[in-house]
Structures are given as C-alpha cells and as structure tokens.
Amino acid sequence: MTVSILVPSSLVREAEDKREATRKLGYVARAATVFRADRLIVFPDPDGERRWGGGFVETVLRYAATPPYLRKEVWDTRDELEYVGVLPPLRAVSRTGSGSNGSGSLRQGLVTEVGPEGRVRVNCGLQHPLSLLTPPGMEVEEGERVTVRISSRRPVRAKLTEEPSGLEVERTELPAALGRPDAGVRIATSRFGEELSIDRLPGLTGRIEDDGMTVVFGAPGRGLPAILEVEEESVGGEPAAAIEPESDGSDRFDLWLNTIPRQGSETVRTEEAMFASLACLTLTE
C-alpha cells in the first residue's frame, strides 16, 4: 500500500515571516511522518503563492525529511534553510522491508566513495561508514543517497537495496501524481466535499487498505476548488473531475471528502487538516 500526500506550492501563503513559514512546513512533514506516508508531493499553485513559493516549500520539506545524521553532508548553506532550527524533530522509526528473511531495518545512506570491484563506502549514521557491494544492475555515484538494509548491528551486516527507506519529497504536476499506477484511492479534501461519516468510513478504509491512497490538500484561505478553478457546488459527489471535465480519467479524483464535517473555525490550516484527515483514513479494523 502506497500513501501519497499532495500539498500546494502556496502552502505557506499566510506566513508572516520565514521563521513561521519554516515551522509550518515542519508540522506538515511531521504529519506525513506520523501517518507513514511514502511520498510528500508539492504541486504548483502559482496564482496562490506570495513571498515563498514551490522552491522554498520543496527545499524545506526535503531538509526536514533528511535524517539528522545526513543533513550536514547532504545540505550546504542555503537562504531557504535559514530557520531550520525551528523544525520539530520527525523521529521517524526505521522501516522494516520485505526481505527474504522478513527482517532488517531500512536506513538512508550517503555514498561517500565509489571504489573498485563494485564496492562503495556509505555513511548511514552508524559508528563508521560501511563498505558495501553494489547489487547487480545497480549503479550509484558519489554523493548519491541510497537505501541500506541493516540485518545485524553486532557484527554489522548490511546491503544496498532499491527499496525506499522513508518519506520521499518531490515537486510534481498534479495530473502526473494522480495518474500514477500506485495512486490508489484519489481523495480531494474540501469543506464542500462529501461528509465523512461512521457509516462511510469502513468501506473507504477497506479500499485504502487494498489499494493505497493519494490525498490532496489545499492552502490556507485557498481550498482545492479555488486552486483547481472548479465550482464549489460541483464537488460534493463521487466521482468528480479534478482538473478537466474532458479528461481520460487519469487526472480525476475518486471523491471529494469533507473530513471535518462540524468545522468550528472559519478556516482550517493545512497541517491541521492533514492530522484530522489522515487519522480517519488510516484507521484499521
């Protein structure tokens, strides 16, 4: 099951300064981590951007998703990262992959040296860098981030793998993200969508458990209907068009969903909507 979360490039449009914008993005990254999202995708909303747009949003989210033990090596000094000290710690747990022995935690690593005979040195946050053999058909370069499966700490036993090790941050056009083969149930969140109820929840979470999900959020004061230029009255049913009514289906949502039916505030911040929505959508029997 793949979980993808999409947020607009206008995500921090209401932030008064860069510190506040950075802190807000930290909460967004933390929400994605808490609910074990595989991808956190920034899609363009240039009309809604103000002082800080997609480049800033993507950079800060990428930094937040980078393990602390790799940040100094991966990131140089950048203006966008001026206030990363206010980011809340993600404390992401090590993911366990589906290896043949059914065990082995996955960690992100950085290739620090490419040697002869297919061997590379990788810093993955242990006491010393690891010398690992590159699997057949896998090519890596110095400075590249890789995934390492740690099967034993004492003695250290590890190998390179092509499995993702944690939250991946990227910037992608909305139709491309919705059209992926592993998109699963494609959900647009909006106060104008279908209200999520106790009766509705079991069937929906069952579909998500089987197929995964892609959940799309709007920005403060600029919800998805405004971003996508669709009528608010037209988004309460299922299915509903995401962008173009004449589409072939690859860029359509499966449903528009109101996950906070009794909303008591005039606006709900994106990070608040993420916690409220994902807490419901990830429930299990």
N, C-alpha and C positions, 0 to 999 in steps of 0.2 A: 504494500500500500504506500503510495506516494502522496505526501501532503505539501501543496504549494500555496504560498500566501502572496498575494499581489497588493502592493500599495502604490499610490500615485507619486509622481515626482514633486507634486505640490504639497506633500505631506506636512512640511513644516512652515506652511504659508502664514500661519498666525503667530509664529515665534517672534518675540520682541528683539532677541539678540542671538548671537551664535551659540552662546552657552546654553540657553534654553532650547534651541533647536537640536543641539547635540544630545542633551539629556532626553528629550522626547524620542529621538531615534534609538537611544539606548533602551528605553522601555519597549519600543517596537521590536527590537532584536530580542529582548528578554521574553516577550510574549511568544515569539516564534520558537524560541528555545524551550520554554516551559512545555509547550504542546508538541514538541518533537517534529517541527516542520522540517522538510527536506530542502525546500527552496524558499527564499525570500526574494521576490522579484519586484523591481521598481519599473513601472510602466509610465510612459510620458503623458504629462498633462501640462504642456507649456502655457496654456491660457490661464491656468490657476497658480502658476509659480509667482513668487515675489522675489525676495532677496536671495534665497537659496533654492536652487533647483535640483534636477536629477543627478548631476555630477556630485554635488555635496552630499545628497542623501545616500547615493550608492557608496561613496567613499567611506563615510562614517559607519554605515551598516556593515561594509566589508571588514573594516577595522574591528568593530565590535564582535564579529563572528570569528575573528582570528584568535586562536588560542594564545593566552598571555605569554607562554614560553617562546612564541614565534614572532611576536609583534616587533621587537627591536630589529630583527633580521629582515622581516618582510617589508616594513614600512619605513620610509625616510621621513624627513620633516616636511610637512605639508600644511598649508594655510587652513585647509578643511579640518585638520586634526588638532587645532589649537586648544580645544577644550575637552579632549577625550578623557581627561582625568575625572570628569563628572559622570562618565558612563557607569551604570550599575554593572556589577560582575554577572556574567551569564552562568558561571558554574555548571557548564554543560557536562552531563555524565558521559562516560565513554560508551560508545555504541558497540554492541556485540553483533558481528556479522554472521553470515550463514555459511561458515566454512565447513569442510567435510567432517571435522570433529565437533561441530556445533558450539565451539567456544572461541575465545580470542577477542580482546577489545581492540577497537579501531582508533587510531590516533592520526592526527595530521602531522606531517613532517616536511622539512625543507631540505632539498638536495643541496649539499654544500660542496660536493666534489664528485666528478664523474671519472672513474678510474678505468683501467684495462679489464678485459675479460668480463665485461658486463656488470662490474661491481660499482656501487655508488655509496657515498657516505651521506647519511641522513640524520639531521637533528630533529628528534621528535620529543624533546623535553625530558629525556632520561638523563642519567648522570653523565654519560658520554655519547657522542654520535655513534650511530650504528653503521657497520659495513654490510650492505645487503646486495644480494644478487638480483639483477633485473630479470623479471619473468620473460619467457619467450614472447616476442611480438610487442613488447612494451618498450617505448623509447622515452627517456627522460633527459632533461638538461639541467645544468647547474642553475640554481635559483628557483627551480620549479617546485611547486607544492605537491606532495604525494600523500597517499594513504598507506599507513603501516599497520599490519595486524600483529599485535603482541600476544603471543601464546604463552609466554613464560617470562617472569621477571628475574628469577634466580634459578639457573643461569638465564641470561636474556636469549630468548628465541623469538625471532620476528621475520616477517617477509613483506615485500611490497604487494599491494593489491590494487585493483582498479575500482574497488567499491568506494562510494562516498563515505566520509568519516563523520560528517556533521552538517550543520546548516550551510548551504551554499547561497551566496548573494549574487544577483546578476541584474542587468538592466535589459529589458526585452519589450518589444511591442506587444500590446495586449492580445491581438488576434493570434500571434505566434504562440504565446503562453497558453491560451485557451485551446489551441489546436494540437497540442502535444498528445502523443498516444497514451501517456500515463496521466493525463489531466484528471481523469475520474469524473466525479460529480462536480459540475462547474456552477459555483454559487456566487451570486452578486448580493452583497449586503446593502440594505437600504431600509429606512423607516417607512418607505412606501411599498415594500415588498410584502409577500405573504407572511402572516404572523406565525412564528414558530410556537407550536403547542405541544402539550404532553402526548396527545394522540398522534401528532405528525412526526414526533421525534424518532420512535423505534424504526419505522420504515426507512427514514432518511439515514440514520446512523448505520443501519444494516447495509444500505447501498454503499456508504462511505467505507465501511469495513471491508467490503468486497473489492471496490474499485478505486479507493483513494478519493481525494478531493482537491479542487483548486478554489480558493476562497478569495474574493476580490473586495477590497475596502476603498472607501472614498477618503476625502480630505476634510479637515475642519471647515465647516461653512460651505463646503462644496462636495455634495454627495455624488454618487455614481450617475444618477440621471443627468445632473448638470455636466459632469465630465464627458459623458457619452452623448450628450445632446439628445436625450430621449424624454418623452413626456412622462411626468411622474405618475399620471393615472394609468399608464400602459404597462407598468412593471409589476403589478400585483399578481399576475397569473403565471402559469407554467405550461410550456416554456416561454421565454421572452428573448427577443433579439438583443444582442449585446451592442452591436455597432451598426450593422447594415441590414435592413429588412430583407434585402435580396441576396443574402449570403448563402453559402452552400452548407452551412451548419457547423463548420469548423471554428467559427468565431462567435458562437452563440452560447449563452448561459443556459443551464438546465432549469434554474429557478432563481427568482429574486426573493430574498428572505429577510424578514424583519426579526432579528434575534433578541431585540429588546422591546417587546410589544407595549409595555407600560412605561415607556421612556419618560422620566420625570424632569429631564433637563432639555432645554431647547435644542442644544447640540450635544453630540457625544464625540469625544475625541477618538481619533483612530486607534490609539493604543488601548483605550477603554473598550471600544467595540471589538477589538481583537480578543481580549480576555473574555468578554461576555459571549462572543460567538463561538470561539474555539472550545470553551469549557462545555458548551452544549453539544457541539458537533463531534467531539472526540469521546463522548460517553460510550461505555460498553455494557453489555448485558451481564 
